[in-house]
Amino acid sequence: MEGVFERLPELKVVLIGIGLRLVAGARLAARQALEAAQGRVPHLKKAPSEYIRQHFYVTTQPMEETENPDHLIEVMNWIGMDRIMFSSDYPHWDFDDPFVALPPSLSDEQRRNIYAGNARKLYRL
């Protein structure tokens, strides 16, 4: 809300260990805050969801468990499959097993990107 991404357009933020659904909640909270501050933030050129989509990455741990797996896929698609990076939280006792943590309906390419490709791109490896 203070215009940091306008001043630093190349800045990237990685959210680790917060869960995927919290990103969706943060988007809603940012939108509501922007609406409440209307007129007092002329330096913002985009909607909060655009800043989140362009500058934020999120890790999978803790991986969400939903009754309907399609709901998780919807959240992952909203975040952007290119913005999600796998994290296991190993060696904690409740770590996410990489062989079963991701939804089975993901394509092989989506899995490769989440496991390694997205991090390689972000960190220019």
C-alpha positions in Angstrom: 0.0 0.0 0.0 3.0 2.3 0.3 4.1 1.9 -3.3 7.2 -0.2 -2.7 6.6 -2.2 -5.9 6.3 1.1 -7.9 9.7 2.1 -6.6 11.2 -1.4 -6.9 9.5 -3.0 -9.8 11.9 -6.0 -9.9 11.4 -6.9 -6.2 10.1 -10.4 -5.6 8.8 -11.7 -2.3 8.7 -15.4 -1.3 6.1 -16.4 1.3 7.3 -19.5 3.2 5.3 -21.7 5.4 2.0 -19.8 5.4 -0.2 -22.1 3.3 -1.8 -21.4 -0.1 -5.2 -20.3 1.2 -3.7 -17.5 3.2 -2.5 -15.8 0.0 -6.1 -15.7 -1.2 -7.2 -14.1 2.1 -4.4 -11.6 1.9 -5.6 -10.6 -1.6 -9.1 -9.9 -0.2 -7.7 -8.0 2.8 -5.5 -5.8 0.5 -8.4 -5.0 -1.8 -10.5 -4.0 1.2 -7.7 -1.8 2.6 -7.2 -0.2 -0.8 -11.0 0.6 -1.0 -10.9 2.1 2.5 -7.8 4.2 1.6 -9.1 5.4 -1.8 -7.8 8.8 -2.6 -4.9 8.5 -0.1 -2.8 6.2 -2.2 -2.4 7.9 -5.6 1.0 6.3 -6.0 -0.5 2.8 -6.5 -1.0 2.2 -10.2 -2.4 -1.3 -10.0 -4.9 -3.4 -8.0 -3.5 -5.3 -5.0 -4.2 -8.6 -6.8 -1.9 -7.5 -9.7 1.0 -6.7 -7.3 0.5 -10.0 -5.6 0.5 -11.9 -8.9 3.5 -10.1 -10.3 5.7 -9.9 -7.2 4.8 -12.8 -4.8 5.7 -16.5 -4.8 4.5 -19.0 -2.2 5.8 -22.3 -1.0 3.6 -25.4 -0.6 4.2 -26.2 3.1 1.9 -26.6 4.9 0.0 -28.2 2.0 -3.7 -27.6 2.2 -5.9 -30.6 2.6 -9.4 -30.0 1.2 -12.4 -32.2 1.0 -12.7 -31.4 -2.6 -9.3 -31.5 -4.4 -10.7 -29.2 -7.1 -10.8 -26.4 -4.6 -7.1 -26.6 -4.0 -6.5 -26.6 -7.7 -8.6 -23.4 -8.0 -6.5 -21.7 -5.3 -3.3 -22.9 -7.0 -4.5 -21.6 -10.4 -5.4 -18.2 -8.8 -1.9 -17.9 -7.3 -0.4 -19.1 -10.6 1.2 -22.4 -11.1 4.4 -20.5 -12.0 4.4 -18.8 -8.6 4.3 -22.0 -6.4 7.5 -23.7 -5.1 7.6 -27.0 -3.2 8.8 -27.0 0.4 8.6 -30.1 2.6 9.4 -28.7 6.1 11.7 -31.6 6.6 13.0 -32.7 9.2 9.9 -31.8 11.2 7.7 -34.7 12.1 4.8 -33.3 10.0 6.8 -32.6 6.9 5.1 -33.0 3.5 6.2 -36.1 1.5 7.1 -34.9 -2.0 5.6 -38.1 -3.5 2.1 -37.5 -2.2 1.9 -33.8 -1.2 0.7 -32.3 -4.5 -2.7 -33.0 -5.9 -2.7 -36.0 -8.3 -4.5 -34.1 -11.0 -1.5 -31.9 -11.7 0.3 -32.5 -15.0 3.9 -33.7 -15.1 5.0 -30.2 -16.3 3.2 -28.5 -13.4 4.8 -30.9 -10.9 8.3 -30.3 -12.4 7.8 -26.6 -12.2 6.5 -26.7 -8.6 9.3 -29.1 -7.5 12.1 -27.2 -9.2 11.4 -25.1 -12.3 9.7 -22.2 -10.6 12.6 -21.8 -8.1 15.2 -22.1 -10.9 13.5 -19.3 -12.8 13.0 -17.0 -9.8 16.6 -17.4 -8.6 18.0 -17.5 -12.1 19.7 -20.9 -11.6 
